[in-house]
Amino acid sequence: MKKFLTLIAGATLLGACATQPKALAPTEENAAKSIAAAETANKKAAAAGFEWRDTGKMLKQAKEAAAKKDYAKAIELAQRAERQGENALNQAANAAK
């Protein structure tokens, strides 16, 4: 049963990682929205007890990039962090089954 759950969790993570985030224009507003969405997803994952190790680091890097007006990098990092938060929530749901 444990192997089955591990397989299901892995398949879920691969499927979630394979999806492409929508392309956003590299603007300050889009960077701020992306960072906010990533923070929300990460907070939900943390509340479920499944926050991933690198998500906070990515959020910090996204904020630093935005401060340097590198909005494209900030958006990319924030979207990766958001996907990690969403994947962590999927992992929590699978672990509960």
Disulfide bonds with the S-S distance in Angstrom:
none
